Amino acid sequence: MAQASGKYVTGTWIIDPQHSTVKFSIRHLITKKVPDVFTEFDGRIVTRPDVTRSSVQASIQVRSMNTFDTRRDDGTRSKDPFDAENHPAITYTSTAITPSNDDVRIHGSLTMRGVTRPVVLEVTQIRFERDAEGRHDVRFRATGQVNRQDFGVRFGVPLDRQGVLAGNRVDIELGVTARLLDDQDDELVTRAGGH
């Protein structure tokens, strides 16, 4: 459930990767989960007076995935399953935002390995605030789930030394901090593509 705090602020926000986290975890066919952390990503959020007209766009570099196991990382970046050479980025573009008194859901299209599927993110703990210099930040957490086979992500070999294969469900966990864009943000404008 979303718990918003601070005054709602409209504008264009650029995701700050240094203060944000992107995590995917795959449950093995036993109780253990294997966490994936992506360290290279960017994105843009546009908040409008009518919240339902707001939007989100994000891109994650597959090569930046870190599962804290070198052998596993090298294997998952290969052609099977992620094919990072031909599909270097995972992208997400919102198609609708549906707020209510209790929660906010972002409906969007997730593209991975050239396959696009609808994915819903449930947003929690939204917080609008100012830093020590008076600049606006927004922080929120979001969770979602996908079936890896829907995107053609299949593992032909075991993922760990115990010979345990990965399950199909992938849990998504995002911790996002974004900075409100203004005319003085030359570096952020460049990162956002110049507009």
C-alpha positions as CSV (number, residue, x, y, z in Angstrom):
1,M,0.0,0.0,0.0
2,A,1.3,3.4,-0.9
3,Q,2.0,5.8,1.9
4,A,2.7,9.3,0.5
5,S,4.3,12.0,2.4
6,G,5.3,15.6,1.6
7,K,3.5,18.0,-0.8
8,Y,2.9,16.5,-4.3
9,V,5.2,18.2,-6.8
10,T,4.7,18.2,-10.6
11,G,7.6,18.2,-13.1
12,T,10.2,16.1,-14.8
13,W,12.4,14.0,-12.5
14,I,15.6,12.2,-13.4
15,I,16.4,8.9,-11.6
16,D,19.6,9.2,-9.5
17,P,21.4,5.8,-9.9
18,Q,23.8,6.5,-7.1
19,H,20.9,6.7,-4.6
20,S,18.6,4.1,-6.2
21,T,18.6,0.3,-6.3
22,V,17.3,-2.2,-8.9
23,K,16.9,-5.7,-7.7
24,F,15.6,-8.9,-9.3
25,S,15.5,-12.2,-7.4
26,I,14.8,-15.7,-8.7
27,R,13.6,-18.4,-6.4
28,H,15.3,-21.7,-7.0
29,L,13.3,-24.9,-6.9
30,I,14.1,-25.0,-3.2
31,T,13.5,-22.2,-0.8
32,K,16.6,-20.2,-1.6
33,K,16.5,-16.9,-3.6
34,V,19.3,-15.7,-5.8
35,P,19.5,-11.8,-5.9
36,D,20.4,-9.9,-9.0
37,V,21.5,-6.3,-8.6
38,F,21.8,-4.0,-11.6
39,T,24.2,-1.1,-11.1
40,E,23.8,0.8,-14.4
41,F,20.4,2.2,-15.2
42,D,18.7,5.5,-15.9
43,G,15.1,6.8,-16.2
44,R,12.7,9.7,-16.3
45,I,9.5,10.3,-14.3
46,V,7.0,13.0,-15.2
47,T,4.5,14.0,-12.6
48,R,1.4,15.9,-13.8
49,P,-1.4,17.7,-11.9
50,D,-3.6,14.8,-12.9
51,V,-1.7,11.9,-11.5
52,T,-3.2,9.4,-14.0
53,R,-1.4,11.4,-16.8
54,S,2.0,11.0,-15.2
55,S,4.6,8.7,-16.8
56,V,7.7,6.6,-16.2
57,Q,10.5,5.5,-18.5
58,A,13.6,3.5,-17.5
59,S,16.4,1.5,-19.0
60,I,18.7,-1.1,-17.3
61,Q,22.0,-2.3,-18.7
62,V,22.1,-6.1,-18.6
63,R,25.9,-6.1,-18.5
64,S,25.8,-4.4,-15.1
65,M,24.0,-7.4,-13.4
66,N,25.7,-8.6,-10.3
67,T,24.6,-11.8,-8.4
68,F,27.8,-11.8,-6.3
69,D,28.9,-15.0,-8.1
70,T,31.3,-14.5,-11.0
71,R,30.6,-17.8,-12.7
72,R,26.8,-17.3,-12.5
73,D,27.1,-13.7,-13.7
74,D,29.1,-14.7,-16.8
75,G,26.6,-17.4,-17.6
76,T,23.5,-15.3,-17.3
77,R,24.9,-12.5,-19.5
78,S,25.6,-15.0,-22.3
79,K,23.3,-15.7,-25.3
80,D,21.3,-18.1,-23.2
81,P,19.6,-16.7,-21.2
82,F,19.9,-12.9,-21.5
83,D,21.7,-12.5,-24.8
84,A,23.3,-9.2,-23.6
85,E,25.3,-8.8,-26.8
86,N,22.2,-8.5,-28.9
87,H,19.8,-7.2,-26.3
88,P,22.0,-5.0,-24.0
89,A,19.1,-3.2,-22.2
90,I,16.0,-4.0,-20.3
91,T,13.4,-1.2,-20.7
92,Y,10.2,-0.2,-19.0
93,T,7.6,2.3,-20.3
94,S,4.5,3.1,-18.4
95,T,1.1,2.9,-20.1
96,A,-1.2,3.9,-17.3
97,I,-1.1,5.0,-13.7
98,T,-4.0,4.1,-11.4
99,P,-3.9,5.7,-7.9
100,S,-6.5,5.2,-5.2
101,N,-6.7,6.0,-1.5
102,D,-4.6,2.9,-0.6
103,D,-2.1,2.3,-3.4
104,V,-0.6,3.4,-6.7
105,R,-0.1,1.0,-9.6
106,I,2.1,1.7,-12.6
107,H,1.0,-0.4,-15.6
108,G,3.7,-0.6,-18.2
109,S,5.5,-2.5,-20.9
110,L,8.7,-4.4,-20.0
111,T,11.0,-5.3,-22.9
112,M,13.7,-7.9,-22.4
113,R,15.5,-10.0,-25.0
114,G,13.4,-8.2,-27.6
115,V,10.2,-9.5,-26.0
116,T,7.6,-7.0,-24.6
117,R,5.0,-7.9,-22.0
118,P,2.8,-6.0,-19.7
119,V,4.0,-5.6,-16.1
120,V,2.4,-3.9,-13.2
121,L,4.5,-2.3,-10.4
122,E,2.9,-1.6,-7.0
123,V,4.3,1.6,-5.6
124,T,4.8,2.1,-1.8
125,Q,6.3,4.7,0.5
126,I,6.2,7.7,-1.8
127,R,8.0,10.7,-0.3
128,F,8.5,14.2,-1.7
129,E,11.2,16.2,0.1
130,R,13.9,18.8,-0.2
131,D,17.6,18.4,0.3
132,A,19.8,20.8,2.3
133,E,20.1,23.1,-0.8
134,G,16.3,23.2,-1.2
135,R,16.2,21.0,-4.3
136,H,13.2,18.7,-4.8
137,D,13.7,14.9,-4.6
138,V,11.1,12.1,-4.8
139,R,11.7,8.7,-3.3
140,F,9.6,5.6,-3.6
141,R,9.7,1.9,-3.5
142,A,8.0,-0.4,-6.0
143,T,7.6,-4.2,-6.4
144,G,6.4,-6.5,-9.1
145,Q,6.6,-10.0,-10.6
146,V,7.3,-11.5,-14.0
147,N,7.5,-15.0,-15.4
148,R,11.0,-15.3,-16.9
149,Q,9.8,-17.7,-19.6
150,D,7.4,-15.1,-20.9
151,F,10.5,-13.3,-22.1
152,G,12.3,-16.3,-23.4
153,V,14.7,-16.3,-20.5
154,R,15.6,-20.0,-20.0
155,F,18.5,-21.6,-18.1
156,G,19.9,-24.6,-19.8
157,V,22.3,-25.4,-17.0
158,P,22.2,-25.3,-13.2
159,L,22.8,-21.9,-11.6
160,D,24.7,-23.0,-8.5
161,R,27.0,-25.7,-7.2
162,Q,24.1,-27.7,-5.7
163,G,22.7,-28.3,-9.2
164,V,19.5,-26.5,-8.5
165,L,17.6,-25.0,-11.3
166,A,15.9,-21.6,-11.2
167,G,12.2,-21.2,-10.8
168,N,10.1,-19.2,-13.2
169,R,9.0,-16.3,-11.0
170,V,11.1,-13.3,-10.8
171,D,10.5,-10.8,-8.0
172,I,11.3,-7.1,-8.8
173,E,12.2,-4.7,-6.0
174,L,13.0,-1.0,-6.8
175,G,14.2,1.7,-4.4
176,V,14.1,4.9,-6.5
177,T,15.4,8.4,-5.8
178,A,14.8,11.0,-8.5
179,R,15.8,14.7,-8.7
180,L,13.4,17.4,-10.1
181,L,14.9,18.7,-13.3
182,D,15.4,22.5,-13.8
183,D,17.2,24.8,-16.2
184,Q,20.4,24.6,-14.2
185,D,20.7,20.9,-14.3
186,D,23.1,20.6,-17.3
187,E,24.4,17.2,-16.2
188,L,20.9,15.8,-15.7
189,V,19.7,17.2,-18.9
190,T,22.5,15.4,-20.7
191,R,21.8,12.2,-18.9
192,A,18.1,12.5,-19.8
193,G,18.9,12.9,-23.5
194,G,18.9,16.7,-23.8
195,H,15.1,17.3,-23.3
